[in-house]
Amino acid sequence: MTRLMTNPNIARPDDIYERLIDLHADRSPEESLRINARLILLLINHVGDPEVLQEAFAIAAATNQGANR
């Protein structure tokens, strides 16, 4: 069973973050939401492993709940 990789795995994370921010520059909130949805679906397709995806969903949901407290 493949496990979700949660350790840092990006050679230049600041560059990736900057590209993500640039992706949303001059976009309406609705356009940004559509872009995020497409990006998520593309990455889900790339991962492909339902068990890894379920683990990611669970971690994301737990993290979100903690942020709302």
Biopython code that builds the backbone (N, CA, C, O; Angstrom):
import numpy as np
from Bio.PDB.StructureBuilder import StructureBuilder

atoms = [
    (1, "MET", "N", (0.844, -1.184, 0.000)),
    (1, "MET", "CA", (0.000, 0.000, 0.000)),
    (1, "MET", "C", (0.886, 1.243, 0.000)),
    (1, "MET", "O", (1.772, 1.382, 0.843)),
    (2, "THR", "N", (0.647, 2.121, -0.927)),
    (2, "THR", "CA", (1.365, 3.387, -0.997)),
    (2, "THR", "C", (0.778, 4.340, 0.035)),
    (2, "THR", "O", (-0.437, 4.404, 0.218)),
    (3, "ARG", "N", (1.650, 5.074, 0.701)),
    (3, "ARG", "CA", (1.212, 6.048, 1.690)),
    (3, "ARG", "C", (1.417, 7.447, 1.122)),
    (3, "ARG", "O", (2.285, 7.680, 0.280)),
    (4, "LEU", "N", (0.609, 8.351, 1.600)),
    (4, "LEU", "CA", (0.726, 9.742, 1.188)),
    (4, "LEU", "C", (2.057, 10.306, 1.665)),
    (4, "LEU", "O", (2.416, 10.160, 2.834)),
    (5, "MET", "N", (2.783, 10.944, 0.766)),
    (5, "MET", "CA", (4.040, 11.575, 1.122)),
    (5, "MET", "C", (3.724, 12.938, 1.747)),
    (5, "MET", "O", (3.167, 13.815, 1.086)),
    (6, "THR", "N", (4.079, 13.109, 3.009)),
    (6, "THR", "CA", (3.810, 14.380, 3.692)),
    (6, "THR", "C", (5.078, 15.143, 4.031)),
    (6, "THR", "O", (5.014, 16.289, 4.476)),
    (7, "ASN", "N", (6.229, 14.518, 3.825)),
    (7, "ASN", "CA", (7.497, 15.234, 4.034)),
    (7, "ASN", "C", (7.744, 16.153, 2.845)),
    (7, "ASN", "O", (7.282, 15.869, 1.740)),
    (8, "PRO", "N", (8.465, 17.250, 3.055)),
    (8, "PRO", "CA", (8.768, 18.152, 1.938)),
    (8, "PRO", "C", (9.379, 17.382, 0.763)),
    (8, "PRO", "O", (10.298, 16.582, 0.937)),
    (9, "ASN", "N", (8.850, 17.641, -0.429)),
    (9, "ASN", "CA", (9.276, 16.906, -1.622)),
    (9, "ASN", "C", (9.397, 17.831, -2.831)),
    (9, "ASN", "O", (9.309, 17.376, -3.972)),
    (10, "ILE", "N", (9.595, 19.104, -2.592)),
    (10, "ILE", "CA", (9.691, 20.084, -3.669)),
    (10, "ILE", "C", (11.062, 20.746, -3.565)),
    (10, "ILE", "O", (11.427, 21.274, -2.514)),
    (11, "ALA", "N", (11.813, 20.715, -4.654)),
    (11, "ALA", "CA", (13.167, 21.255, -4.633)),
    (11, "ALA", "C", (13.188, 22.750, -4.321)),
    (11, "ALA", "O", (14.036, 23.211, -3.556)),
    (12, "ARG", "N", (12.276, 23.500, -4.900)),
    (12, "ARG", "CA", (12.249, 24.944, -4.691)),
    (12, "ARG", "C", (10.825, 25.379, -4.348)),
    (12, "ARG", "O", (10.129, 25.947, -5.190)),
    (13, "PRO", "N", (10.393, 25.115, -3.123)),
    (13, "PRO", "CA", (8.995, 25.381, -2.764)),
    (13, "PRO", "C", (8.585, 26.841, -2.900)),
    (13, "PRO", "O", (7.439, 27.125, -3.250)),
    (14, "ASP", "N", (9.487, 27.762, -2.634)),
    (14, "ASP", "CA", (9.132, 29.182, -2.769)),
    (14, "ASP", "C", (8.807, 29.539, -4.212)),
    (14, "ASP", "O", (7.915, 30.348, -4.468)),
    (15, "ASP", "N", (9.521, 28.945, -5.146)),
    (15, "ASP", "CA", (9.248, 29.195, -6.566)),
    (15, "ASP", "C", (7.870, 28.642, -6.958)),
    (15, "ASP", "O", (7.123, 29.283, -7.698)),
    (16, "ILE", "N", (7.552, 27.466, -6.462)),
    (16, "ILE", "CA", (6.244, 26.872, -6.764)),
    (16, "ILE", "C", (5.137, 27.713, -6.148)),
    (16, "ILE", "O", (4.114, 27.959, -6.787)),
    (17, "TYR", "N", (5.334, 28.154, -4.913)),
    (17, "TYR", "CA", (4.333, 28.994, -4.259)),
    (17, "TYR", "C", (4.122, 30.285, -5.053)),
    (17, "TYR", "O", (2.987, 30.721, -5.245)),
    (18, "GLU", "N", (5.213, 30.889, -5.510)),
    (18, "GLU", "CA", (5.106, 32.121, -6.311)),
    (18, "GLU", "C", (4.329, 31.881, -7.600)),
    (18, "GLU", "O", (3.521, 32.717, -8.004)),
    (19, "ARG", "N", (4.568, 30.744, -8.246)),
    (19, "ARG", "CA", (3.832, 30.423, -9.476)),
    (19, "ARG", "C", (2.351, 30.222, -9.185)),
    (19, "ARG", "O", (1.499, 30.606, -9.987)),
    (20, "LEU", "N", (2.041, 29.618, -8.038)),
    (20, "LEU", "CA", (0.638, 29.437, -7.661)),
    (20, "LEU", "C", (-0.031, 30.778, -7.415)),
    (20, "LEU", "O", (-1.162, 30.994, -7.851)),
    (21, "ILE", "N", (0.646, 31.673, -6.728)),
    (21, "ILE", "CA", (0.109, 33.018, -6.485)),
    (21, "ILE", "C", (-0.078, 33.750, -7.811)),
    (21, "ILE", "O", (-1.107, 34.391, -8.029)),
    (22, "ASP", "N", (0.915, 33.656, -8.697)),
    (22, "ASP", "CA", (0.817, 34.304, -10.007)),
    (22, "ASP", "C", (-0.358, 33.759, -10.820)),
    (22, "ASP", "O", (-0.983, 34.493, -11.587)),
    (23, "LEU", "N", (-0.651, 32.476, -10.650)),
    (23, "LEU", "CA", (-1.764, 31.859, -11.363)),
    (23, "LEU", "C", (-3.088, 32.550, -11.047)),
    (23, "LEU", "O", (-3.997, 32.581, -11.877)),
    (24, "HIS", "N", (-3.185, 33.102, -9.841)),
    (24, "HIS", "CA", (-4.426, 33.738, -9.403)),
    (24, "HIS", "C", (-4.420, 35.263, -9.560)),
    (24, "HIS", "O", (-5.424, 35.923, -9.290)),
    (25, "ALA", "N", (-3.310, 35.803, -9.987)),
    (25, "ALA", "CA", (-3.211, 37.259, -10.128)),
    (25, "ALA", "C", (-4.230, 37.766, -11.139)),
    (25, "ALA", "O", (-4.409, 37.182, -12.208)),
    (26, "ASP", "N", (-4.890, 38.851, -10.789)),
    (26, "ASP", "CA", (-5.860, 39.509, -11.664)),
    (26, "ASP", "C", (-7.055, 38.624, -12.026)),
    (26, "ASP", "O", (-7.700, 38.843, -13.051)),
    (27, "ARG", "N", (-7.347, 37.639, -11.200)),
    (27, "ARG", "CA", (-8.502, 36.771, -11.423)),
    (27, "ARG", "C", (-9.605, 37.135, -10.427)),
    (27, "ARG", "O", (-9.326, 37.585, -9.315)),
    (28, "SER", "N", (-10.817, 36.942, -10.824)),
    (28, "SER", "CA", (-11.930, 37.126, -9.894)),
    (28, "SER", "C", (-11.920, 35.950, -8.911)),
    (28, "SER", "O", (-11.312, 34.915, -9.186)),
    (29, "PRO", "N", (-12.590, 36.107, -7.773)),
    (29, "PRO", "CA", (-12.677, 34.976, -6.841)),
    (29, "PRO", "C", (-13.282, 33.726, -7.497)),
    (29, "PRO", "O", (-12.853, 32.607, -7.219)),
    (30, "GLU", "N", (-14.268, 33.923, -8.358)),
    (30, "GLU", "CA", (-14.892, 32.787, -9.040)),
    (30, "GLU", "C", (-13.905, 32.093, -9.984)),
    (30, "GLU", "O", (-13.855, 30.864, -10.039)),
    (31, "GLU", "N", (-13.126, 32.880, -10.723)),
    (31, "GLU", "CA", (-12.115, 32.292, -11.612)),
    (31, "GLU", "C", (-11.076, 31.529, -10.804)),
    (31, "GLU", "O", (-10.670, 30.436, -11.196)),
    (32, "SER", "N", (-10.644, 32.088, -9.688)),
    (32, "SER", "CA", (-9.663, 31.410, -8.832)),
    (32, "SER", "C", (-10.203, 30.090, -8.304)),
    (32, "SER", "O", (-9.480, 29.096, -8.254)),
    (33, "LEU", "N", (-11.482, 30.078, -7.908)),
    (33, "LEU", "CA", (-12.082, 28.828, -7.439)),
    (33, "LEU", "C", (-12.131, 27.781, -8.549)),
    (33, "LEU", "O", (-11.870, 26.604, -8.301)),
    (34, "ARG", "N", (-12.463, 28.199, -9.765)),
    (34, "ARG", "CA", (-12.489, 27.252, -10.893)),
    (34, "ARG", "C", (-11.086, 26.727, -11.194)),
    (34, "ARG", "O", (-10.910, 25.537, -11.455)),
    (35, "ILE", "N", (-10.093, 27.606, -11.158)),
    (35, "ILE", "CA", (-8.710, 27.178, -11.388)),
    (35, "ILE", "C", (-8.282, 26.176, -10.318)),
    (35, "ILE", "O", (-7.691, 25.142, -10.630)),
    (36, "ASN", "N", (-8.583, 26.486, -9.054)),
    (36, "ASN", "CA", (-8.230, 25.563, -7.975)),
    (36, "ASN", "C", (-8.913, 24.216, -8.160)),
    (36, "ASN", "O", (-8.288, 23.176, -7.953)),
    (37, "ALA", "N", (-10.176, 24.219, -8.544)),
    (37, "ALA", "CA", (-10.899, 22.960, -8.756)),
    (37, "ALA", "C", (-10.251, 22.151, -9.886)),
    (37, "ALA", "O", (-10.058, 20.943, -9.752)),
    (38, "ARG", "N", (-9.919, 22.807, -10.982)),
    (38, "ARG", "CA", (-9.267, 22.092, -12.093)),
    (38, "ARG", "C", (-7.902, 21.566, -11.674)),
    (38, "ARG", "O", (-7.541, 20.438, -12.010)),
    (39, "LEU", "N", (-7.145, 22.370, -10.947)),
    (39, "LEU", "CA", (-5.820, 21.949, -10.488)),
    (39, "LEU", "C", (-5.933, 20.734, -9.570)),
    (39, "LEU", "O", (-5.176, 19.773, -9.710)),
    (40, "ILE", "N", (-6.871, 20.777, -8.640)),
    (40, "ILE", "CA", (-7.076, 19.645, -7.734)),
    (40, "ILE", "C", (-7.430, 18.385, -8.520)),
    (40, "ILE", "O", (-6.872, 17.318, -8.266)),
    (41, "LEU", "N", (-8.348, 18.502, -9.467)),
    (41, "LEU", "CA", (-8.747, 17.327, -10.253)),
    (41, "LEU", "C", (-7.600, 16.794, -11.105)),
    (41, "LEU", "O", (-7.458, 15.580, -11.257)),
    (42, "LEU", "N", (-6.792, 17.673, -11.654)),
    (42, "LEU", "CA", (-5.617, 17.220, -12.416)),
    (42, "LEU", "C", (-4.641, 16.458, -11.528)),
    (42, "LEU", "O", (-4.115, 15.417, -11.922)),
    (43, "LEU", "N", (-4.401, 16.980, -10.332)),
    (43, "LEU", "CA", (-3.466, 16.316, -9.422)),
    (43, "LEU", "C", (-4.042, 15.013, -8.870)),
    (43, "LEU", "O", (-3.305, 14.044, -8.685)),
    (44, "ILE", "N", (-5.338, 14.976, -8.608)),
    (44, "ILE", "CA", (-5.988, 13.730, -8.188)),
    (44, "ILE", "C", (-5.818, 12.672, -9.270)),
    (44, "ILE", "O", (-5.494, 11.523, -8.972)),
    (45, "ASN", "N", (-6.035, 13.055, -10.519)),
    (45, "ASN", "CA", (-5.856, 12.125, -11.624)),
    (45, "ASN", "C", (-4.415, 11.637, -11.700)),
    (45, "ASN", "O", (-4.171, 10.459, -11.964)),
    (46, "HIS", "N", (-3.470, 12.523, -11.473)),
    (46, "HIS", "CA", (-2.058, 12.151, -11.527)),
    (46, "HIS", "C", (-1.718, 11.156, -10.421)),
    (46, "HIS", "O", (-1.018, 10.175, -10.672)),
    (47, "VAL", "N", (-2.200, 11.392, -9.211)),
    (47, "VAL", "CA", (-1.932, 10.481, -8.095)),
    (47, "VAL", "C", (-2.581, 9.127, -8.371)),
    (47, "VAL", "O", (-1.921, 8.089, -8.322)),
    (48, "GLY", "N", (-3.870, 9.150, -8.659)),
    (48, "GLY", "CA", (-4.568, 7.957, -9.108)),
    (48, "GLY", "C", (-4.861, 6.889, -8.066)),
    (48, "GLY", "O", (-5.817, 6.134, -8.244)),
    (49, "ASP", "N", (-4.108, 6.789, -7.013)),
    (49, "ASP", "CA", (-4.278, 5.734, -6.015)),
    (49, "ASP", "C", (-5.374, 6.128, -5.031)),
    (49, "ASP", "O", (-5.203, 7.078, -4.267)),
    (50, "PRO", "N", (-6.506, 5.406, -5.039)),
    (50, "PRO", "CA", (-7.627, 5.777, -4.168)),
    (50, "PRO", "C", (-7.269, 5.790, -2.683)),
    (50, "PRO", "O", (-7.786, 6.618, -1.933)),
    (51, "GLU", "N", (-6.400, 4.894, -2.254)),
    (51, "GLU", "CA", (-6.021, 4.856, -0.838)),
    (51, "GLU", "C", (-5.206, 6.093, -0.455)),
    (51, "GLU", "O", (-5.414, 6.670, 0.612)),
    (52, "VAL", "N", (-4.288, 6.493, -1.318)),
    (52, "VAL", "CA", (-3.489, 7.696, -1.066)),
    (52, "VAL", "C", (-4.393, 8.920, -1.068)),
    (52, "VAL", "O", (-4.257, 9.803, -0.221)),
    (53, "LEU", "N", (-5.302, 8.971, -2.011)),
    (53, "LEU", "CA", (-6.219, 10.103, -2.082)),
    (53, "LEU", "C", (-7.109, 10.168, -0.848)),
    (53, "LEU", "O", (-7.346, 11.256, -0.322)),
    (54, "GLN", "N", (-7.608, 9.027, -0.373)),
    (54, "GLN", "CA", (-8.442, 9.013, 0.824)),
    (54, "GLN", "C", (-7.652, 9.507, 2.031)),
    (54, "GLN", "O", (-8.181, 10.241, 2.866)),
    (55, "GLU", "N", (-6.389, 9.105, 2.120)),
    (55, "GLU", "CA", (-5.533, 9.584, 3.206)),
    (55, "GLU", "C", (-5.357, 11.102, 3.117)),
    (55, "GLU", "O", (-5.405, 11.794, 4.133)),
    (56, "ALA", "N", (-5.154, 11.614, 1.912)),
    (56, "ALA", "CA", (-5.007, 13.061, 1.717)),
    (56, "ALA", "C", (-6.287, 13.787, 2.103)),
    (56, "ALA", "O", (-6.240, 14.833, 2.750)),
    (57, "PHE", "N", (-7.428, 13.235, 1.709)),
    (57, "PHE", "CA", (-8.708, 13.854, 2.063)),
    (57, "PHE", "C", (-8.875, 13.923, 3.580)),
    (57, "PHE", "O", (-9.301, 14.944, 4.120)),
    (58, "ALA", "N", (-8.537, 12.829, 4.260)),
    (58, "ALA", "CA", (-8.687, 12.789, 5.715)),
    (58, "ALA", "C", (-7.777, 13.808, 6.398)),
    (58, "ALA", "O", (-8.196, 14.492, 7.332)),
    (59, "ILE", "N", (-6.533, 13.908, 5.933)),
    (59, "ILE", "CA", (-5.597, 14.872, 6.518)),
    (59, "ILE", "C", (-6.070, 16.294, 6.249)),
    (59, "ILE", "O", (-6.032, 17.144, 7.139)),
    (60, "ALA", "N", (-6.513, 16.552, 5.030)),
    (60, "ALA", "CA", (-6.992, 17.896, 4.688)),
    (60, "ALA", "C", (-8.210, 18.268, 5.521)),
    (60, "ALA", "O", (-8.314, 19.401, 5.989)),
    (61, "ALA", "N", (-9.117, 17.343, 5.708)),
    (61, "ALA", "CA", (-10.318, 17.623, 6.504)),
    (61, "ALA", "C", (-9.964, 17.879, 7.959)),
    (61, "ALA", "O", (-10.518, 18.787, 8.578)),
    (62, "ALA", "N", (-9.058, 17.098, 8.510)),
    (62, "ALA", "CA", (-8.655, 17.279, 9.903)),
    (62, "ALA", "C", (-7.934, 18.605, 10.087)),
    (62, "ALA", "O", (-8.142, 19.291, 11.087)),
    (63, "THR", "N", (-7.095, 18.969, 9.138)),
    (63, "THR", "CA", (-6.365, 20.237, 9.202)),
    (63, "THR", "C", (-7.345, 21.389, 9.123)),
    (63, "THR", "O", (-7.195, 22.378, 9.841)),
    (64, "ASN", "N", (-8.354, 21.279, 8.257)),
    (64, "ASN", "CA", (-9.342, 22.327, 8.093)),
    (64, "ASN", "C", (-10.141, 22.525, 9.373)),
    (64, "ASN", "O", (-10.417, 23.658, 9.770)),
    (65, "GLN", "N", (-10.511, 21.430, 10.015)),
    (65, "GLN", "CA", (-11.274, 21.530, 11.264)),
    (65, "GLN", "C", (-10.458, 22.250, 12.328)),
    (65, "GLN", "O", (-11.002, 23.051, 13.089)),
    (66, "GLY", "N", (-9.172, 21.975, 12.388)),
    (66, "GLY", "CA", (-8.316, 22.630, 13.370)),
    (66, "GLY", "C", (-8.182, 24.121, 13.099)),
    (66, "GLY", "O", (-8.048, 24.912, 14.032)),
    (67, "ALA", "N", (-8.216, 24.510, 11.825)),
    (67, "ALA", "CA", (-8.074, 25.927, 11.468)),
    (67, "ALA", "C", (-9.326, 26.710, 11.806)),
    (67, "ALA", "O", (-9.268, 27.925, 12.000)),
    (68, "ASN", "N", (-10.462, 26.024, 11.879)),
    (68, "ASN", "CA", (-11.731, 26.712, 12.151)),
    (68, "ASN", "C", (-11.995, 26.902, 13.637)),
    (68, "ASN", "O", (-12.980, 27.546, 13.998)),
    (69, "ARG", "N", (-11.167, 26.376, 14.493)),
    (69, "ARG", "CA", (-11.389, 26.488, 15.940)),
    (69, "ARG", "C", (-10.888, 27.787, 16.483)),
    (69, "ARG", "O", (-10.999, 28.038, 17.683)),
]
sb = StructureBuilder()
sb.init_structure("model")
sb.init_model(0)
sb.init_chain("A")
sb.init_seg("    ")
for serial, (resi, resn, name, xyz) in enumerate(atoms, 1):
    if name == "N":
        sb.init_residue(resn, " ", resi, " ")
    sb.init_atom(name, np.array(xyz, "f"), 0.0, 1.0, " ", f" {name:<3s}", serial, name[0])
structure = sb.get_structure()
